[in-house]
Amino acid sequence: MTNLRDYIAKDSPLYARQFIEKLLVNIEKLETFPNLGRVVPEADRSDVREQIFRGYRIIYLVKSDKVFIVAILHGSQDLTRFKEKPWDES
């Protein structure tokens, strides 16, 4: 998330801070409602979900009672071109 904040801060440090704060509020909702997001189409697995936040995809894994954020990507990025998918466990 630091890279994202730094990238946005190149244009506006204030907007970068506000963006990350609102992004974190959005992510915190997943603790209570882990199935809030949709299934990631490229994964075709019910435990790999995503939420869209201001053009960014928050991709996460739902495991038992925990949620693991595996990637935050700009919506224009093509996941099918990734050799290793963010949700693949190493």
PyMOL Python script that loads the backbone (N, CA, C, O; Angstrom):
from pymol import cmd

cmd.read_pdbstr("""\
ATOM      1  N   MET A   1       0.825  -1.182   0.000  1.00  0.00           N
ATOM      2  CA  MET A   1       0.000   0.000   0.000  1.00  0.00           C
ATOM      3  C   MET A   1       0.874   1.253   0.000  1.00  0.00           C
ATOM      4  O   MET A   1       0.457   2.312  -0.469  1.00  0.00           O
ATOM      5  N   THR A   2       2.072   1.124   0.523  1.00  0.00           N
ATOM      6  CA  THR A   2       3.005   2.245   0.529  1.00  0.00           C
ATOM      7  C   THR A   2       3.329   2.691  -0.887  1.00  0.00           C
ATOM      8  O   THR A   2       3.402   3.890  -1.157  1.00  0.00           O
ATOM      9  N   ASN A   3       3.526   1.732  -1.802  1.00  0.00           N
ATOM     10  CA  ASN A   3       3.828   2.081  -3.188  1.00  0.00           C
ATOM     11  C   ASN A   3       2.678   2.864  -3.822  1.00  0.00           C
ATOM     12  O   ASN A   3       2.902   3.827  -4.556  1.00  0.00           O
ATOM     13  N   LEU A   4       1.459   2.447  -3.535  1.00  0.00           N
ATOM     14  CA  LEU A   4       0.294   3.128  -4.074  1.00  0.00           C
ATOM     15  C   LEU A   4       0.217   4.549  -3.531  1.00  0.00           C
ATOM     16  O   LEU A   4      -0.011   5.499  -4.280  1.00  0.00           O
ATOM     17  N   ARG A   5       0.409   4.684  -2.231  1.00  0.00           N
ATOM     18  CA  ARG A   5       0.379   6.013  -1.623  1.00  0.00           C
ATOM     19  C   ARG A   5       1.464   6.907  -2.221  1.00  0.00           C
ATOM     20  O   ARG A   5       1.206   8.064  -2.552  1.00  0.00           O
ATOM     21  N   ASP A   6       2.673   6.371  -2.358  1.00  0.00           N
ATOM     22  CA  ASP A   6       3.782   7.150  -2.925  1.00  0.00           C
ATOM     23  C   ASP A   6       3.496   7.563  -4.364  1.00  0.00           C
ATOM     24  O   ASP A   6       3.821   8.677  -4.774  1.00  0.00           O
ATOM     25  N   TYR A   7       2.895   6.668  -5.119  1.00  0.00           N
ATOM     26  CA  TYR A   7       2.564   6.972  -6.513  1.00  0.00           C
ATOM     27  C   TYR A   7       1.566   8.124  -6.601  1.00  0.00           C
ATOM     28  O   TYR A   7       1.746   9.050  -7.392  1.00  0.00           O
ATOM     29  N   ILE A   8       0.520   8.061  -5.789  1.00  0.00           N
ATOM     30  CA  ILE A   8      -0.492   9.114  -5.794  1.00  0.00           C
ATOM     31  C   ILE A   8       0.087  10.416  -5.242  1.00  0.00           C
ATOM     32  O   ILE A   8      -0.268  11.502  -5.701  1.00  0.00           O
ATOM     33  N   ALA A   9       0.968  10.304  -4.267  1.00  0.00           N
ATOM     34  CA  ALA A   9       1.549  11.488  -3.628  1.00  0.00           C
ATOM     35  C   ALA A   9       2.431  12.301  -4.575  1.00  0.00           C
ATOM     36  O   ALA A   9       2.716  13.467  -4.302  1.00  0.00           O
ATOM     37  N   LYS A  10       2.860  11.703  -5.673  1.00  0.00           N
ATOM     38  CA  LYS A  10       3.641  12.473  -6.651  1.00  0.00           C
ATOM     39  C   LYS A  10       2.843  13.667  -7.148  1.00  0.00           C
ATOM     40  O   LYS A  10       3.403  14.731  -7.412  1.00  0.00           O
ATOM     41  N   ASP A  11       1.523  13.487  -7.275  1.00  0.00           N
ATOM     42  CA  ASP A  11       0.654  14.568  -7.718  1.00  0.00           C
ATOM     43  C   ASP A  11       0.076  15.358  -6.548  1.00  0.00           C
ATOM     44  O   ASP A  11      -0.064  16.579  -6.616  1.00  0.00           O
ATOM     45  N   SER A  12      -0.257  14.642  -5.471  1.00  0.00           N
ATOM     46  CA  SER A  12      -0.893  15.322  -4.340  1.00  0.00           C
ATOM     47  C   SER A  12      -0.723  14.506  -3.055  1.00  0.00           C
ATOM     48  O   SER A  12      -1.411  13.501  -2.874  1.00  0.00           O
ATOM     49  N   PRO A  13       0.175  14.917  -2.166  1.00  0.00           N
ATOM     50  CA  PRO A  13       0.327  14.208  -0.886  1.00  0.00           C
ATOM     51  C   PRO A  13      -0.976  14.176  -0.076  1.00  0.00           C
ATOM     52  O   PRO A  13      -1.288  13.179   0.576  1.00  0.00           O
ATOM     53  N   LEU A  14      -1.722  15.269  -0.127  1.00  0.00           N
ATOM     54  CA  LEU A  14      -2.987  15.322   0.615  1.00  0.00           C
ATOM     55  C   LEU A  14      -3.975  14.298   0.063  1.00  0.00           C
ATOM     56  O   LEU A  14      -4.585  13.548   0.826  1.00  0.00           O
ATOM     57  N   TYR A  15      -4.133  14.266  -1.247  1.00  0.00           N
ATOM     58  CA  TYR A  15      -5.058  13.312  -1.852  1.00  0.00           C
ATOM     59  C   TYR A  15      -4.595  11.877  -1.587  1.00  0.00           C
ATOM     60  O   TYR A  15      -5.425  10.995  -1.366  1.00  0.00           O
ATOM     61  N   ALA A  16      -3.302  11.638  -1.606  1.00  0.00           N
ATOM     62  CA  ALA A  16      -2.777  10.294  -1.340  1.00  0.00           C
ATOM     63  C   ALA A  16      -3.164   9.839   0.059  1.00  0.00           C
ATOM     64  O   ALA A  16      -3.604   8.704   0.248  1.00  0.00           O
ATOM     65  N   ARG A  17      -3.002  10.720   1.041  1.00  0.00           N
ATOM     66  CA  ARG A  17      -3.356  10.360   2.421  1.00  0.00           C
ATOM     67  C   ARG A  17      -4.848  10.093   2.540  1.00  0.00           C
ATOM     68  O   ARG A  17      -5.253   9.110   3.162  1.00  0.00           O
ATOM     69  N   GLN A  18      -5.667  10.952   1.953  1.00  0.00           N
ATOM     70  CA  GLN A  18      -7.123  10.775   2.017  1.00  0.00           C
ATOM     71  C   GLN A  18      -7.553   9.489   1.310  1.00  0.00           C
ATOM     72  O   GLN A  18      -8.421   8.763   1.795  1.00  0.00           O
ATOM     73  N   PHE A  19      -6.942   9.221   0.173  1.00  0.00           N
ATOM     74  CA  PHE A  19      -7.265   8.016  -0.594  1.00  0.00           C
ATOM     75  C   PHE A  19      -6.985   6.767   0.236  1.00  0.00           C
ATOM     76  O   PHE A  19      -7.832   5.879   0.335  1.00  0.00           O
ATOM     77  N   ILE A  20      -5.793   6.699   0.832  1.00  0.00           N
ATOM     78  CA  ILE A  20      -5.417   5.520   1.624  1.00  0.00           C
ATOM     79  C   ILE A  20      -6.311   5.374   2.847  1.00  0.00           C
ATOM     80  O   ILE A  20      -6.697   4.258   3.196  1.00  0.00           O
ATOM     81  N   GLU A  21      -6.643   6.471   3.499  1.00  0.00           N
ATOM     82  CA  GLU A  21      -7.534   6.399   4.661  1.00  0.00           C
ATOM     83  C   GLU A  21      -8.885   5.804   4.275  1.00  0.00           C
ATOM     84  O   GLU A  21      -9.410   4.943   4.981  1.00  0.00           O
ATOM     85  N   LYS A  22      -9.447   6.260   3.160  1.00  0.00           N
ATOM     86  CA  LYS A  22     -10.750   5.751   2.714  1.00  0.00           C
ATOM     87  C   LYS A  22     -10.639   4.312   2.215  1.00  0.00           C
ATOM     88  O   LYS A  22     -11.565   3.519   2.384  1.00  0.00           O
ATOM     89  N   LEU A  23      -9.527   3.986   1.611  1.00  0.00           N
ATOM     90  CA  LEU A  23      -9.287   2.612   1.172  1.00  0.00           C
ATOM     91  C   LEU A  23      -9.266   1.674   2.381  1.00  0.00           C
ATOM     92  O   LEU A  23      -9.855   0.594   2.339  1.00  0.00           O
ATOM     93  N   LEU A  24      -8.596   2.081   3.443  1.00  0.00           N
ATOM     94  CA  LEU A  24      -8.524   1.253   4.653  1.00  0.00           C
ATOM     95  C   LEU A  24      -9.892   1.082   5.307  1.00  0.00           C
ATOM     96  O   LEU A  24     -10.205   0.001   5.806  1.00  0.00           O
ATOM     97  N   VAL A  25     -10.697   2.115   5.311  1.00  0.00           N
ATOM     98  CA  VAL A  25     -12.063   2.004   5.841  1.00  0.00           C
ATOM     99  C   VAL A  25     -12.835   0.968   5.046  1.00  0.00           C
ATOM    100  O   VAL A  25     -13.559   0.153   5.616  1.00  0.00           O
ATOM    101  N   ASN A  26     -12.682   1.000   3.734  1.00  0.00           N
ATOM    102  CA  ASN A  26     -13.349   0.038   2.862  1.00  0.00           C
ATOM    103  C   ASN A  26     -12.876  -1.384   3.161  1.00  0.00           C
ATOM    104  O   ASN A  26     -13.685  -2.308   3.243  1.00  0.00           O
ATOM    105  N   ILE A  27     -11.579  -1.554   3.321  1.00  0.00           N
ATOM    106  CA  ILE A  27     -11.006  -2.872   3.608  1.00  0.00           C
ATOM    107  C   ILE A  27     -11.475  -3.392   4.966  1.00  0.00           C
ATOM    108  O   ILE A  27     -11.734  -4.586   5.117  1.00  0.00           O
ATOM    109  N   GLU A  28     -11.586  -2.502   5.955  1.00  0.00           N
ATOM    110  CA  GLU A  28     -12.004  -2.923   7.293  1.00  0.00           C
ATOM    111  C   GLU A  28     -13.395  -3.540   7.299  1.00  0.00           C
ATOM    112  O   GLU A  28     -13.687  -4.372   8.157  1.00  0.00           O
ATOM    113  N   LYS A  29     -14.254  -3.159   6.374  1.00  0.00           N
ATOM    114  CA  LYS A  29     -15.603  -3.732   6.283  1.00  0.00           C
ATOM    115  C   LYS A  29     -15.540  -5.234   5.995  1.00  0.00           C
ATOM    116  O   LYS A  29     -16.451  -5.983   6.349  1.00  0.00           O
ATOM    117  N   LEU A  30     -14.460  -5.657   5.352  1.00  0.00           N
ATOM    118  CA  LEU A  30     -14.330  -7.072   4.995  1.00  0.00           C
ATOM    119  C   LEU A  30     -14.178  -7.966   6.221  1.00  0.00           C
ATOM    120  O   LEU A  30     -14.479  -9.158   6.159  1.00  0.00           O
ATOM    121  N   GLU A  31     -13.712  -7.397   7.337  1.00  0.00           N
ATOM    122  CA  GLU A  31     -13.595  -8.187   8.571  1.00  0.00           C
ATOM    123  C   GLU A  31     -14.964  -8.702   9.001  1.00  0.00           C
ATOM    124  O   GLU A  31     -15.100  -9.843   9.444  1.00  0.00           O
ATOM    125  N   THR A  32     -15.966  -7.854   8.865  1.00  0.00           N
ATOM    126  CA  THR A  32     -17.327  -8.223   9.272  1.00  0.00           C
ATOM    127  C   THR A  32     -18.090  -8.916   8.148  1.00  0.00           C
ATOM    128  O   THR A  32     -18.884  -9.824   8.392  1.00  0.00           O
ATOM    129  N   PHE A  33     -17.842  -8.479   6.919  1.00  0.00           N
ATOM    130  CA  PHE A  33     -18.571  -9.000   5.759  1.00  0.00           C
ATOM    131  C   PHE A  33     -17.591  -9.510   4.700  1.00  0.00           C
ATOM    132  O   PHE A  33     -17.413  -8.858   3.670  1.00  0.00           O
ATOM    133  N   PRO A  34     -16.952 -10.660   4.931  1.00  0.00           N
ATOM    134  CA  PRO A  34     -15.913 -11.132   4.006  1.00  0.00           C
ATOM    135  C   PRO A  34     -16.426 -11.464   2.601  1.00  0.00           C
ATOM    136  O   PRO A  34     -15.656 -11.434   1.641  1.00  0.00           O
ATOM    137  N   ASN A  35     -17.700 -11.774   2.476  1.00  0.00           N
ATOM    138  CA  ASN A  35     -18.234 -12.109   1.153  1.00  0.00           C
ATOM    139  C   ASN A  35     -18.892 -10.914   0.478  1.00  0.00           C
ATOM    140  O   ASN A  35     -19.686 -11.072  -0.449  1.00  0.00           O
ATOM    141  N   LEU A  36     -18.555  -9.722   0.949  1.00  0.00           N
ATOM    142  CA  LEU A  36     -19.122  -8.492   0.406  1.00  0.00           C
ATOM    143  C   LEU A  36     -18.760  -8.308  -1.061  1.00  0.00           C
ATOM    144  O   LEU A  36     -19.590  -7.868  -1.856  1.00  0.00           O
ATOM    145  N   GLY A  37     -17.551  -8.636  -1.414  1.00  0.00           N
ATOM    146  CA  GLY A  37     -17.094  -8.452  -2.792  1.00  0.00           C
ATOM    147  C   GLY A  37     -17.552  -9.582  -3.698  1.00  0.00           C
ATOM    148  O   GLY A  37     -18.131 -10.575  -3.256  1.00  0.00           O
ATOM    149  N   ARG A  38     -17.270  -9.393  -4.984  1.00  0.00           N
ATOM    150  CA  ARG A  38     -17.637 -10.418  -5.966  1.00  0.00           C
ATOM    151  C   ARG A  38     -16.477 -11.399  -6.148  1.00  0.00           C
ATOM    152  O   ARG A  38     -15.336 -11.100  -5.795  1.00  0.00           O
ATOM    153  N   VAL A  39     -16.780 -12.557  -6.694  1.00  0.00           N
ATOM    154  CA  VAL A  39     -15.746 -13.533  -7.032  1.00  0.00           C
ATOM    155  C   VAL A  39     -14.922 -12.948  -8.182  1.00  0.00           C
ATOM    156  O   VAL A  39     -15.471 -12.392  -9.133  1.00  0.00           O
ATOM    157  N   VAL A  40     -13.606 -13.081  -8.081  1.00  0.00           N
ATOM    158  CA  VAL A  40     -12.728 -12.573  -9.136  1.00  0.00           C
ATOM    159  C   VAL A  40     -12.915 -13.440 -10.373  1.00  0.00           C
ATOM    160  O   VAL A  40     -12.661 -14.643 -10.319  1.00  0.00           O
ATOM    161  N   PRO A  41     -13.354 -12.858 -11.489  1.00  0.00           N
ATOM    162  CA  PRO A  41     -13.626 -13.658 -12.691  1.00  0.00           C
ATOM    163  C   PRO A  41     -12.415 -14.461 -13.171  1.00  0.00           C
ATOM    164  O   PRO A  41     -12.568 -15.593 -13.630  1.00  0.00           O
ATOM    165  N   GLU A  42     -11.226 -13.891 -13.071  1.00  0.00           N
ATOM    166  CA  GLU A  42     -10.024 -14.582 -13.544  1.00  0.00           C
ATOM    167  C   GLU A  42      -9.637 -15.766 -12.654  1.00  0.00           C
ATOM    168  O   GLU A  42      -8.907 -16.657 -13.088  1.00  0.00           O
ATOM    169  N   ALA A  43     -10.119 -15.775 -11.427  1.00  0.00           N
ATOM    170  CA  ALA A  43      -9.769 -16.856 -10.503  1.00  0.00           C
ATOM    171  C   ALA A  43     -10.767 -18.001 -10.578  1.00  0.00           C
ATOM    172  O   ALA A  43     -10.386 -19.168 -10.488  1.00  0.00           O
ATOM    173  N   ASP A  44     -12.047 -17.671 -10.743  1.00  0.00           N
ATOM    174  CA  ASP A  44     -13.109 -18.668 -10.777  1.00  0.00           C
ATOM    175  C   ASP A  44     -13.066 -19.571  -9.541  1.00  0.00           C
ATOM    176  O   ASP A  44     -13.245 -20.786  -9.623  1.00  0.00           O
ATOM    177  N   ARG A  45     -12.828 -18.943  -8.414  1.00  0.00           N
ATOM    178  CA  ARG A  45     -12.826 -19.629  -7.110  1.00  0.00           C
ATOM    179  C   ARG A  45     -13.660 -18.790  -6.147  1.00  0.00           C
ATOM    180  O   ARG A  45     -13.558 -17.564  -6.140  1.00  0.00           O
ATOM    181  N   SER A  46     -14.473 -19.441  -5.346  1.00  0.00           N
ATOM    182  CA  SER A  46     -15.352 -18.690  -4.451  1.00  0.00           C
ATOM    183  C   SER A  46     -14.601 -18.040  -3.286  1.00  0.00           C
ATOM    184  O   SER A  46     -15.130 -17.129  -2.650  1.00  0.00           O
ATOM    185  N   ASP A  47     -13.382 -18.491  -2.999  1.00  0.00           N
ATOM    186  CA  ASP A  47     -12.623 -17.905  -1.891  1.00  0.00           C
ATOM    187  C   ASP A  47     -11.751 -16.725  -2.323  1.00  0.00           C
ATOM    188  O   ASP A  47     -11.129 -16.076  -1.482  1.00  0.00           O
ATOM    189  N   VAL A  48     -11.699 -16.446  -3.617  1.00  0.00           N
ATOM    190  CA  VAL A  48     -10.939 -15.306  -4.136  1.00  0.00           C
ATOM    191  C   VAL A  48     -11.950 -14.260  -4.569  1.00  0.00           C
ATOM    192  O   VAL A  48     -12.692 -14.450  -5.532  1.00  0.00           O
ATOM    193  N   ARG A  49     -11.966 -13.151  -3.840  1.00  0.00           N
ATOM    194  CA  ARG A  49     -12.983 -12.131  -4.056  1.00  0.00           C
ATOM    195  C   ARG A  49     -12.322 -10.774  -4.262  1.00  0.00           C
ATOM    196  O   ARG A  49     -11.123 -10.607  -4.039  1.00  0.00           O
ATOM    197  N   GLU A  50     -13.121  -9.824  -4.685  1.00  0.00           N
ATOM    198  CA  GLU A  50     -12.592  -8.479  -4.877  1.00  0.00           C
ATOM    199  C   GLU A  50     -13.653  -7.436  -4.623  1.00  0.00           C
ATOM    200  O   GLU A  50     -14.852  -7.675  -4.761  1.00  0.00           O
ATOM    201  N   GLN A  51     -13.168  -6.278  -4.249  1.00  0.00           N
ATOM    202  CA  GLN A  51     -13.993  -5.087  -4.185  1.00  0.00           C
ATOM    203  C   GLN A  51     -13.342  -4.064  -5.097  1.00  0.00           C
ATOM    204  O   GLN A  51     -12.118  -4.020  -5.222  1.00  0.00           O
ATOM    205  N   ILE A  52     -14.149  -3.256  -5.723  1.00  0.00           N
ATOM    206  CA  ILE A  52     -13.638  -2.180  -6.554  1.00  0.00           C
ATOM    207  C   ILE A  52     -13.733  -0.900  -5.737  1.00  0.00           C
ATOM    208  O   ILE A  52     -14.786  -0.570  -5.192  1.00  0.00           O
ATOM    209  N   PHE A  53     -12.617  -0.188  -5.663  1.00  0.00           N
ATOM    210  CA  PHE A  53     -12.583   1.072  -4.931  1.00  0.00           C
ATOM    211  C   PHE A  53     -11.884   2.114  -5.797  1.00  0.00           C
ATOM    212  O   PHE A  53     -10.672   2.056  -6.007  1.00  0.00           O
ATOM    213  N   ARG A  54     -12.662   3.057  -6.289  1.00  0.00           N
ATOM    214  CA  ARG A  54     -12.136   4.164  -7.096  1.00  0.00           C
ATOM    215  C   ARG A  54     -11.187   3.706  -8.197  1.00  0.00           C
ATOM    216  O   ARG A  54     -10.104   4.261  -8.379  1.00  0.00           O
ATOM    217  N   GLY A  55     -11.614   2.698  -8.913  1.00  0.00           N
ATOM    218  CA  GLY A  55     -10.827   2.221 -10.048  1.00  0.00           C
ATOM    219  C   GLY A  55      -9.748   1.214  -9.699  1.00  0.00           C
ATOM    220  O   GLY A  55      -9.016   0.768 -10.582  1.00  0.00           O
ATOM    221  N   TYR A  56      -9.632   0.849  -8.436  1.00  0.00           N
ATOM    222  CA  TYR A  56      -8.650  -0.150  -8.004  1.00  0.00           C
ATOM    223  C   TYR A  56      -9.361  -1.414  -7.566  1.00  0.00           C
ATOM    224  O   TYR A  56     -10.449  -1.368  -6.992  1.00  0.00           O
ATOM    225  N   ARG A  57      -8.739  -2.525  -7.841  1.00  0.00           N
ATOM    226  CA  ARG A  57      -9.277  -3.826  -7.433  1.00  0.00           C
ATOM    227  C   ARG A  57      -8.571  -4.251  -6.151  1.00  0.00           C
ATOM    228  O   ARG A  57      -7.350  -4.404  -6.122  1.00  0.00           O
ATOM    229  N   ILE A  58      -9.346  -4.437  -5.105  1.00  0.00           N
ATOM    230  CA  ILE A  58      -8.825  -4.976  -3.850  1.00  0.00           C
ATOM    231  C   ILE A  58      -9.123  -6.465  -3.893  1.00  0.00           C
ATOM    232  O   ILE A  58     -10.270  -6.878  -3.721  1.00  0.00           O
ATOM    233  N   ILE A  59      -8.108  -7.262  -4.118  1.00  0.00           N
ATOM    234  CA  ILE A  59      -8.289  -8.716  -4.268  1.00  0.00           C
ATOM    235  C   ILE A  59      -7.905  -9.376  -2.949  1.00  0.00           C
ATOM    236  O   ILE A  59      -6.848  -9.101  -2.381  1.00  0.00           O
ATOM    237  N   TYR A  60      -8.781 -10.246  -2.480  1.00  0.00           N
ATOM    238  CA  TYR A  60      -8.533 -10.880  -1.183  1.00  0.00           C
ATOM    239  C   TYR A  60      -8.985 -12.331  -1.178  1.00  0.00           C
ATOM    240  O   TYR A  60      -9.835 -12.754  -1.962  1.00  0.00           O
ATOM    241  N   LEU A  61      -8.376 -13.077  -0.256  1.00  0.00           N
ATOM    242  CA  LEU A  61      -8.723 -14.478  -0.024  1.00  0.00           C
ATOM    243  C   LEU A  61      -9.549 -14.570   1.246  1.00  0.00           C
ATOM    244  O   LEU A  61      -9.246 -13.907   2.238  1.00  0.00           O
ATOM    245  N   VAL A  62     -10.578 -15.378   1.219  1.00  0.00           N
ATOM    246  CA  VAL A  62     -11.375 -15.644   2.411  1.00  0.00           C
ATOM    247  C   VAL A  62     -11.001 -17.037   2.893  1.00  0.00           C
ATOM    248  O   VAL A  62     -11.236 -18.030   2.204  1.00  0.00           O
ATOM    249  N   LYS A  63     -10.423 -17.100   4.072  1.00  0.00           N
ATOM    250  CA  LYS A  63     -10.010 -18.378   4.676  1.00  0.00           C
ATOM    251  C   LYS A  63     -10.612 -18.465   6.066  1.00  0.00           C
ATOM    252  O   LYS A  63     -10.254 -17.689   6.952  1.00  0.00           O
ATOM    253  N   SER A  64     -11.522 -19.405   6.261  1.00  0.00           N
ATOM    254  CA  SER A  64     -12.219 -19.573   7.537  1.00  0.00           C
ATOM    255  C   SER A  64     -12.793 -18.241   7.983  1.00  0.00           C
ATOM    256  O   SER A  64     -13.679 -17.689   7.331  1.00  0.00           O
ATOM    257  N   ASP A  65     -12.288 -17.725   9.094  1.00  0.00           N
ATOM    258  CA  ASP A  65     -12.811 -16.469   9.622  1.00  0.00           C
ATOM    259  C   ASP A  65     -11.848 -15.310   9.378  1.00  0.00           C
ATOM    260  O   ASP A  65     -11.935 -14.278  10.044  1.00  0.00           O
ATOM    261  N   LYS A  66     -10.936 -15.476   8.431  1.00  0.00           N
ATOM    262  CA  LYS A  66      -9.946 -14.435   8.143  1.00  0.00           C
ATOM    263  C   LYS A  66     -10.007 -14.001   6.681  1.00  0.00           C
ATOM    264  O   LYS A  66     -10.410 -14.760   5.799  1.00  0.00           O
ATOM    265  N   VAL A  67      -9.598 -12.767   6.460  1.00  0.00           N
ATOM    266  CA  VAL A  67      -9.510 -12.205   5.119  1.00  0.00           C
ATOM    267  C   VAL A  67      -8.070 -11.776   4.901  1.00  0.00           C
ATOM    268  O   VAL A  67      -7.490 -11.089   5.742  1.00  0.00           O
ATOM    269  N   PHE A  68      -7.486 -12.180   3.772  1.00  0.00           N
ATOM    270  CA  PHE A  68      -6.111 -11.829   3.440  1.00  0.00           C
ATOM    271  C   PHE A  68      -6.108 -11.014   2.156  1.00  0.00           C
ATOM    272  O   PHE A  68      -6.515 -11.508   1.104  1.00  0.00           O
ATOM    273  N   ILE A  69      -5.654  -9.777   2.236  1.00  0.00           N
ATOM    274  CA  ILE A  69      -5.521  -8.945   1.046  1.00  0.00           C
ATOM    275  C   ILE A  69      -4.310  -9.459   0.282  1.00  0.00           C
ATOM    276  O   ILE A  69      -3.204  -9.493   0.821  1.00  0.00           O
ATOM    277  N   VAL A  70      -4.511  -9.858  -0.961  1.00  0.00           N
ATOM    278  CA  VAL A  70      -3.400 -10.403  -1.749  1.00  0.00           C
ATOM    279  C   VAL A  70      -2.906  -9.431  -2.812  1.00  0.00           C
ATOM    280  O   VAL A  70      -1.790  -9.575  -3.310  1.00  0.00           O
ATOM    281  N   ALA A  71      -3.730  -8.439  -3.166  1.00  0.00           N
ATOM    282  CA  ALA A  71      -3.286  -7.462  -4.155  1.00  0.00           C
ATOM    283  C   ALA A  71      -4.239  -6.268  -4.181  1.00  0.00           C
ATOM    284  O   ALA A  71      -5.439  -6.394  -3.938  1.00  0.00           O
ATOM    285  N   ILE A  72      -3.667  -5.122  -4.481  1.00  0.00           N
ATOM    286  CA  ILE A  72      -4.447  -3.935  -4.798  1.00  0.00           C
ATOM    287  C   ILE A  72      -3.885  -3.444  -6.122  1.00  0.00           C
ATOM    288  O   ILE A  72      -2.749  -2.977  -6.197  1.00  0.00           O
ATOM    289  N   LEU A  73      -4.698  -3.557  -7.161  1.00  0.00           N
ATOM    290  CA  LEU A  73      -4.245  -3.283  -8.521  1.00  0.00           C
ATOM    291  C   LEU A  73      -5.146  -2.261  -9.188  1.00  0.00           C
ATOM    292  O   LEU A  73      -6.342  -2.192  -8.905  1.00  0.00           O
ATOM    293  N   HIS A  74      -4.573  -1.481 -10.061  1.00  0.00           N
ATOM    294  CA  HIS A  74      -5.402  -0.577 -10.849  1.00  0.00           C
ATOM    295  C   HIS A  74      -6.291  -1.427 -11.751  1.00  0.00           C
ATOM    296  O   HIS A  74      -5.857  -2.450 -12.280  1.00  0.00           O
ATOM    297  N   GLY A  75      -7.511  -1.002 -11.916  1.00  0.00           N
ATOM    298  CA  GLY A  75      -8.484  -1.770 -12.692  1.00  0.00           C
ATOM    299  C   GLY A  75      -8.095  -2.010 -14.136  1.00  0.00           C
ATOM    300  O   GLY A  75      -8.621  -2.920 -14.777  1.00  0.00           O
ATOM    301  N   SER A  76      -7.177  -1.205 -14.658  1.00  0.00           N
ATOM    302  CA  SER A  76      -6.761  -1.381 -16.050  1.00  0.00           C
ATOM    303  C   SER A  76      -5.744  -2.509 -16.230  1.00  0.00           C
ATOM    304  O   SER A  76      -5.453  -2.912 -17.357  1.00  0.00           O
ATOM    305  N   GLN A  77      -5.208  -3.014 -15.128  1.00  0.00           N
ATOM    306  CA  GLN A  77      -4.238  -4.106 -15.244  1.00  0.00           C
ATOM    307  C   GLN A  77      -4.939  -5.403 -15.618  1.00  0.00           C
ATOM    308  O   GLN A  77      -6.004  -5.718 -15.088  1.00  0.00           O
ATOM    309  N   ASP A  78      -4.344  -6.145 -16.523  1.00  0.00           N
ATOM    310  CA  ASP A  78      -4.905  -7.395 -17.026  1.00  0.00           C
ATOM    311  C   ASP A  78      -4.320  -8.562 -16.241  1.00  0.00           C
ATOM    312  O   ASP A  78      -3.165  -8.937 -16.442  1.00  0.00           O
ATOM    313  N   LEU A  79      -5.123  -9.135 -15.346  1.00  0.00           N
ATOM    314  CA  LEU A  79      -4.656 -10.250 -14.512  1.00  0.00           C
ATOM    315  C   LEU A  79      -4.324 -11.500 -15.320  1.00  0.00           C
ATOM    316  O   LEU A  79      -3.533 -12.332 -14.875  1.00  0.00           O
ATOM    317  N   THR A  80      -4.908 -11.637 -16.477  1.00  0.00           N
ATOM    318  CA  THR A  80      -4.631 -12.837 -17.273  1.00  0.00           C
ATOM    319  C   THR A  80      -3.184 -12.851 -17.773  1.00  0.00           C
ATOM    320  O   THR A  80      -2.678 -13.899 -18.174  1.00  0.00           O
ATOM    321  N   ARG A  81      -2.524 -11.705 -17.750  1.00  0.00           N
ATOM    322  CA  ARG A  81      -1.142 -11.636 -18.220  1.00  0.00           C
ATOM    323  C   ARG A  81      -0.132 -11.937 -17.106  1.00  0.00           C
ATOM    324  O   ARG A  81       1.058 -12.080 -17.385  1.00  0.00           O
ATOM    325  N   PHE A  82      -0.581 -12.033 -15.860  1.00  0.00           N
ATOM    326  CA  PHE A  82       0.316 -12.336 -14.751  1.00  0.00           C
ATOM    327  C   PHE A  82       0.686 -13.812 -14.797  1.00  0.00           C
ATOM    328  O   PHE A  82      -0.196 -14.666 -14.878  1.00  0.00           O
ATOM    329  N   LYS A  83       1.967 -14.122 -14.747  1.00  0.00           N
ATOM    330  CA  LYS A  83       2.384 -15.532 -14.689  1.00  0.00           C
ATOM    331  C   LYS A  83       1.939 -16.148 -13.374  1.00  0.00           C
ATOM    332  O   LYS A  83       1.361 -17.234 -13.350  1.00  0.00           O
ATOM    333  N   GLU A  84       2.213 -15.446 -12.284  1.00  0.00           N
ATOM    334  CA  GLU A  84       1.784 -15.909 -10.967  1.00  0.00           C
ATOM    335  C   GLU A  84       0.610 -15.045 -10.536  1.00  0.00           C
ATOM    336  O   GLU A  84       0.705 -13.818 -10.499  1.00  0.00           O
ATOM    337  N   LYS A  85      -0.471 -15.684 -10.219  1.00  0.00           N
ATOM    338  CA  LYS A  85      -1.662 -14.965  -9.789  1.00  0.00           C
ATOM    339  C   LYS A  85      -1.502 -14.574  -8.318  1.00  0.00           C
ATOM    340  O   LYS A  85      -0.914 -15.331  -7.546  1.00  0.00           O
ATOM    341  N   PRO A  86      -2.010 -13.417  -7.922  1.00  0.00           N
ATOM    342  CA  PRO A  86      -1.848 -12.964  -6.529  1.00  0.00           C
ATOM    343  C   PRO A  86      -2.415 -13.938  -5.493  1.00  0.00           C
ATOM    344  O   PRO A  86      -1.938 -13.985  -4.359  1.00  0.00           O
ATOM    345  N   TRP A  87      -3.411 -14.697  -5.873  1.00  0.00           N
ATOM    346  CA  TRP A  87      -4.059 -15.615  -4.933  1.00  0.00           C
ATOM    347  C   TRP A  87      -3.399 -16.974  -4.878  1.00  0.00           C
ATOM    348  O   TRP A  87      -3.734 -17.777  -4.008  1.00  0.00           O
ATOM    349  N   ASP A  88      -2.477 -17.257  -5.771  1.00  0.00           N
ATOM    350  CA  ASP A  88      -1.762 -18.538  -5.729  1.00  0.00           C
ATOM    351  C   ASP A  88      -0.836 -18.574  -4.524  1.00  0.00           C
ATOM    352  O   ASP A  88      -0.021 -17.675  -4.320  1.00  0.00           O
ATOM    353  N   GLU A  89      -0.974 -19.612  -3.745  1.00  0.00           N
ATOM    354  CA  GLU A  89      -0.125 -19.750  -2.560  1.00  0.00           C
ATOM    355  C   GLU A  89       1.197 -20.370  -2.941  1.00  0.00           C
ATOM    356  O   GLU A  89       1.246 -21.344  -3.692  1.00  0.00           O
ATOM    357  N   SER A  90       2.284 -19.795  -2.415  1.00  0.00           N
ATOM    358  CA  SER A  90       3.595 -20.350  -2.740  1.00  0.00           C
ATOM    359  C   SER A  90       4.037 -21.375  -1.743  1.00  0.00           C
ATOM    360  O   SER A  90       5.123 -21.938  -1.876  1.00  0.00           O
TER     361      SER A  90
END
""", "prot")
cmd.dss("prot")
cmd.show_as("cartoon", "prot")
cmd.util.cbc("prot")
cmd.orient("prot")
